[in-house]
Amino acid sequence: MYLIGLTGGIASGKSAVAERLANHGAIVVDADVLARRVVEPGTPGLARIAQEFGPGVISSDGSLDRAALGEIVFSDPDKRLVLNAITHPEIQRLSEAIFAEASAADPYAVGVYDVPLLVEAAHDEPRHYDLVVVVHADAETRIRRMMQLRGMTRHEASHRINSQASDAERLAIADVVIDSNGTLEWTLEQADELWEMAAASAHSALPD
């Protein structure tokens, strides 16, 4: 399998690129989806979160109160590290199992690991990617998108951006940068070019 690590800051357009690659036939694994799975009621992950952050982050139905937990971790970097130490290993285990199964079914498949926190997670869960792709838009563009599309205030949008890795940190690990400052059509054209390159690379890497 040819494995792409796909990342980008909040409101960068990363999800649109991931969807485009999936439409082309890529096996896309969304780390955010896995992150929800590992903290479902009854999981060890949720039990550890309750132990670390207190009963206030658990809803009356026994599920995770994401808003309450978000208020804690977005305002305290140390608390965010604690949360990552709980969830990242389980997310990695699930993603590796999914890609292994897909690779066994089709060795020439293109896998895409859609992970917003690729830079942050790399310290705890090193992983080999054939290609790291960063979807990039400048901070002002992303703030405007969050205000228009998500109803956030400028302060809320800026806070979300500042709680993630910096643009410089993401760009430093990129093999390919998709510029999403422009139109959606332009972003998707770049995703199409990425697919053509990745698919060709996957088929040229003949198994032994």
C-alpha positions in Angstrom: 0.0 0.0 0.0 1.1 3.5 -0.8 0.3 5.5 2.4 -0.3 9.3 2.5 -0.4 11.3 5.7 -2.8 14.1 5.1 -3.0 17.0 7.4 -3.9 20.7 7.7 -5.1 23.2 10.2 -8.7 23.7 11.1 -10.7 25.1 8.1 -7.9 24.5 5.7 -9.9 22.4 3.3 -8.3 19.1 4.3 -11.7 17.3 4.5 -12.5 18.4 0.9 -9.2 17.0 -0.3 -9.7 13.7 1.6 -13.2 13.3 0.1 -11.8 14.0 -3.4 -9.2 11.3 -2.9 -11.8 8.9 -1.6 -13.9 9.5 -4.7 -10.9 8.5 -6.8 -10.6 5.2 -4.9 -8.2 5.9 -2.0 -8.8 4.1 1.3 -9.3 7.1 3.6 -9.1 6.7 7.4 -10.3 9.7 9.3 -8.5 10.0 12.6 -11.3 12.1 14.0 -13.7 9.2 13.5 -11.4 6.8 15.2 -11.0 9.4 18.0 -14.7 9.1 18.7 -14.6 5.4 18.6 -11.9 5.1 21.3 -13.9 7.1 23.8 -17.3 5.5 23.3 -19.1 4.4 26.5 -17.6 1.3 28.0 -14.2 1.8 26.4 -11.0 1.9 28.5 -10.3 5.3 26.9 -13.4 6.9 28.3 -12.7 5.4 31.7 -9.2 6.9 31.7 -10.6 10.3 30.6 -13.1 10.3 33.5 -10.3 9.4 35.9 -8.0 12.1 34.6 -10.5 15.0 34.0 -13.2 14.2 36.5 -16.9 13.3 36.3 -17.8 16.7 34.8 -16.7 15.6 31.3 -19.2 12.7 31.3 -22.8 13.3 30.2 -25.8 12.0 32.1 -26.1 9.2 29.5 -22.6 8.0 30.1 -21.1 9.4 26.9 -18.2 11.9 26.7 -19.2 15.5 27.1 -17.0 16.9 24.3 -17.8 20.5 25.0 -16.8 20.2 28.6 -13.6 18.4 27.8 -12.9 20.9 25.0 -13.1 23.8 27.4 -10.4 22.1 29.5 -8.0 21.0 26.8 -8.2 24.0 24.5 -7.2 26.3 27.3 -4.5 24.2 28.9 -1.7 22.7 26.7 -0.6 20.3 29.5 -4.2 18.9 29.8 -4.2 18.5 26.0 -1.0 16.4 26.2 -2.7 14.2 28.9 -5.7 13.6 26.6 -3.4 12.8 23.6 -1.5 10.3 25.7 -4.8 8.5 26.4 -6.3 8.5 22.9 -3.4 8.5 20.4 -2.1 5.0 21.0 -5.6 3.5 20.6 -6.2 5.6 17.5 -2.9 4.4 16.0 -3.8 0.7 16.7 -7.2 1.0 15.0 -5.8 2.8 11.9 -3.0 0.3 11.5 -5.4 -2.5 11.6 -7.6 -0.9 8.9 -4.7 -0.2 6.6 -3.3 -3.7 7.1 -6.6 -5.3 6.1 -6.9 -3.0 3.0 -3.3 -3.6 2.0 -3.8 -7.4 2.2 -6.8 -7.1 -0.1 -5.1 -4.8 -2.6 -1.3 -4.3 -2.3 -1.5 -1.5 -4.9 -4.1 0.5 -2.9 -3.5 4.1 -2.0 -4.2 4.7 1.7 -4.8 8.2 3.1 -4.6 8.8 6.8 -6.6 12.0 7.4 -5.1 13.4 10.6 -5.5 17.0 11.8 -2.9 16.6 14.5 -0.2 14.8 12.5 2.5 17.1 13.7 1.4 16.8 17.4 0.9 13.0 17.2 4.2 12.3 15.5 6.1 12.7 18.8 4.0 9.9 20.4 3.3 7.6 17.5 5.9 7.7 14.8 4.7 6.3 11.5 6.1 5.8 8.1 4.4 7.6 5.3 5.3 7.4 1.7 4.1 11.0 1.3 3.1 13.7 3.8 0.6 16.2 2.3 -0.3 19.4 4.0 -3.4 21.4 2.9 -2.6 25.0 3.6 -4.5 28.2 3.9 -3.2 31.3 5.7 -4.7 32.1 9.2 -6.8 35.0 8.0 -8.5 32.8 5.4 -9.2 30.1 7.9 -10.6 32.6 10.5 -12.9 34.0 7.8 -14.1 30.5 6.9 -14.8 29.6 10.5 -16.7 32.8 11.1 -18.8 32.4 7.9 -19.4 28.7 7.9 -19.2 27.7 11.6 -20.6 30.8 13.2 -17.6 31.4 15.4 -16.4 34.7 16.6 -13.0 36.0 15.6 -11.7 35.3 19.1 -13.0 31.7 19.0 -11.6 31.0 15.6 -8.2 32.5 16.5 -8.1 30.4 19.7 -8.8 27.2 17.8 -6.0 28.0 15.3 -3.5 28.8 18.1 -4.3 25.6 19.9 -2.9 23.6 17.0 0.6 23.3 15.5 1.7 26.3 13.7 1.7 26.6 9.9 5.5 26.6 10.0 5.6 23.3 11.9 3.2 21.7 9.4 4.9 23.0 6.3 8.2 21.8 7.7 7.1 18.1 7.4 5.4 18.4 4.0 6.4 16.6 0.9 3.6 18.1 -1.0 1.6 21.3 -0.2 -1.9 21.8 -1.5 -2.6 25.6 -1.6 -6.2 26.1 -0.5 -6.2 29.8 -0.2 -8.1 30.1 -3.5 -11.3 28.5 -4.8 -12.5 25.1 -4.0 -12.1 24.1 -7.6 -8.4 25.0 -7.5 -8.0 23.0 -4.4 -9.6 20.0 -5.9 -7.6 20.3 -9.1 -4.5 19.9 -6.9 -6.0 16.9 -5.2 -6.6 15.3 -8.6 -2.9 15.8 -9.5 -2.0 14.3 -6.1 -4.1 11.3 -6.9 -2.5 10.7 -10.3 0.9 10.8 -8.8 0.1 8.6 -5.8 -1.7 6.0 -7.9 1.2 5.8 -10.3 3.7 5.4 -7.4 1.6 2.7 -5.8 1.6 0.7 -9.0 5.3 1.2 -9.7 6.2 -0.2 -6.3 6.0 -3.8 -7.3 5.9 -6.3 -4.4 8.9 -8.7 -4.0 
